[in-house]
Amino acid sequence: MAFFFFLYHICRGLCSSSSLFTSSSCSPMRACRLPPGPWPPKPLIGDVLALGNGDLQHRSLARLAERYGPVMSLRLGTVLTVVVSTPEAMREIFDKNRDNLAGRPIADAFNAKGHSANSLFGLDHPDAKWRAIRRFTTMELLAPRRLAALQSLCMDKVQSLARGVSERRRAASPCTSGTWCSTWP
């Protein structure tokens, strides 16, 4: 009896795993429509070796882009990654997929105290409230007259930071950027 029970679970597992392979869009039975890239990827490490031996990574990616084009797929370990290496290709991707890329997940910490209700980052893209907050931001907060009024204040802060870093350098004492940027002289 135990043998039949074992055989039943083996058959059930095989049937469920085969149904997963046939129902997924990237199954071994059907070809995925992925951008070109190094093939075949190595088990476990993927295409990490294609990123160069001691070479800087941006040069390795540029060399791969010359070979496979501006949009390529790489397997970094077991994770499939699509690399876009030219501004024109990136612009085309963002123009064609604007609606799909607009909805991004919001961190739980942002939702915890209700901060997402009145922020551009927490609202859905085509929402009327989002449009009103964006209009206020562009017309009031980022208006040229506001930015011109803040320009002298920003220049004073930058000069103060430069003086402080210079004094610390002359005194040979450590300087952390977080401390300098969070204090107002």
C-alpha positions in Angstrom: 0.0 0.0 0.0 2.8 2.4 0.8 4.3 1.7 -2.6 1.1 2.8 -4.4 0.9 5.9 -2.2 4.5 6.7 -3.1 3.8 6.1 -6.8 0.7 8.3 -6.7 2.7 11.2 -5.3 5.5 10.8 -7.9 2.9 10.8 -10.7 1.1 13.8 -9.3 4.4 15.7 -8.9 5.4 14.9 -12.5 2.0 16.0 -13.9 2.0 19.2 -12.0 5.5 20.1 -13.0 4.8 19.3 -16.6 1.7 21.5 -16.5 3.8 24.4 -15.1 6.2 24.0 -18.0 3.5 24.0 -20.7 1.6 26.9 -19.2 4.5 29.3 -18.7 5.4 31.7 -21.4 9.1 30.7 -21.3 8.9 26.9 -21.4 11.3 24.6 -23.0 8.6 23.7 -25.5 8.1 27.3 -26.7 10.8 29.8 -27.5 10.9 32.9 -25.4 11.1 36.2 -27.2 14.1 37.5 -25.4 16.7 40.0 -26.7 19.9 38.3 -28.1 22.7 37.5 -25.6 25.4 35.0 -24.9 24.2 31.5 -25.4 24.1 29.0 -23.7 24.3 30.4 -20.2 26.4 28.3 -17.7 24.5 26.5 -14.9 24.4 28.5 -11.7 26.7 31.3 -12.8 24.9 32.3 -16.0 26.7 34.8 -18.2 28.9 36.2 -15.4 32.0 35.1 -17.2 31.0 37.1 -20.3 31.4 40.3 -18.2 35.1 40.1 -18.6 38.2 38.9 -16.8 39.6 41.8 -14.9 38.2 44.3 -17.3 35.9 47.2 -16.1 32.3 46.2 -16.3 31.2 49.1 -18.5 33.7 48.1 -21.1 32.6 44.5 -21.0 29.0 45.6 -21.4 30.0 47.9 -24.3 31.8 45.0 -26.0 28.7 42.8 -25.5 26.5 45.6 -26.9 28.7 45.7 -30.0 28.2 42.0 -30.5 24.5 41.6 -29.5 23.1 45.0 -30.1 21.8 47.8 -27.8 19.3 45.6 -26.1 20.6 42.2 -24.8 19.7 39.6 -22.3 22.2 38.2 -19.7 21.8 35.6 -17.0 23.5 36.9 -13.9 23.5 33.8 -11.8 20.0 32.4 -12.2 18.4 35.8 -12.7 17.5 36.8 -16.2 18.5 40.5 -16.8 17.7 42.7 -19.8 20.4 45.3 -20.4 19.7 48.4 -22.4 22.9 50.2 -23.4 21.9 53.2 -25.6 19.8 56.2 -24.8 17.9 55.8 -28.0 16.8 52.2 -27.1 15.9 53.3 -23.6 13.8 56.2 -24.9 12.0 53.8 -27.3 11.3 51.3 -24.5 10.0 54.0 -22.2 7.8 55.5 -25.0 6.3 52.2 -26.0 5.8 50.9 -22.5 4.9 54.1 -20.6 1.8 52.7 -19.0 3.4 49.4 -18.0 6.3 51.1 -16.3 4.3 53.9 -14.6 2.9 51.7 -11.9 5.7 50.8 -9.5 5.4 49.1 -6.1 5.3 51.4 -3.1 7.4 50.5 0.0 5.4 49.4 3.0 7.3 52.0 5.1 5.9 54.7 2.9 2.3 53.5 3.5 2.7 52.9 7.2 1.7 56.4 8.5 -0.4 57.4 5.5 2.3 59.4 3.8 1.5 58.0 0.4 -1.9 59.7 0.3 -0.6 63.2 -0.4 2.5 62.4 -2.4 3.4 62.0 -6.1 5.2 58.8 -5.3 2.3 57.1 -3.7 -0.5 57.8 -6.1 -1.4 56.0 -9.3 -0.2 57.7 -12.4 -3.4 58.7 -14.2 -5.2 59.6 -10.9 -6.9 63.1 -10.7 -5.3 63.7 -7.3 -1.9 62.9 -8.8 -2.5 65.4 -11.5 -3.5 68.1 -9.0 -0.4 67.5 -6.9 1.9 67.5 -9.9 0.3 70.7 -11.2 0.9 72.4 -7.8 4.5 71.1 -7.7 5.4 72.3 -11.2 3.5 75.7 -11.0 4.4 76.6 -7.4 7.4 74.7 -6.1 9.4 74.4 -9.3 8.4 77.6 -11.0 11.2 79.7 -12.4 10.5 82.6 -10.0 10.8 80.3 -7.0 14.0 78.7 -8.3 15.5 82.1 -9.0 14.7 83.2 -5.5 16.4 80.2 -4.0 19.5 80.4 -6.3 21.5 82.8 -4.0 20.6 80.6 -1.0 21.9 77.5 -2.7 25.1 79.2 -3.9 25.7 80.3 -0.3 25.3 76.8 1.0 27.6 75.3 -1.7 30.3 77.9 -0.9 29.9 77.2 2.8 30.3 73.5 2.2 33.3 74.0 0.0 35.0 76.2 2.7 34.2 73.6 5.4 35.7 70.8 3.4 38.8 72.9 2.5 39.3 73.7 6.2 39.0 70.1 7.2 41.5 69.1 4.5 44.0 71.6 5.7 43.5 70.4 9.3 43.8 66.8 8.1 40.7 65.8 9.9 38.0 63.4 8.5 35.0 64.9 6.8 31.7 63.0 6.2 29.4 64.3 3.5 26.3 63.3 5.5 27.2 65.5 8.4 28.0 68.5 6.1 24.9 68.2 4.0 22.6 67.8 7.0 23.8 70.9 8.8 22.9 74.5 7.9 25.6 77.1 8.6 
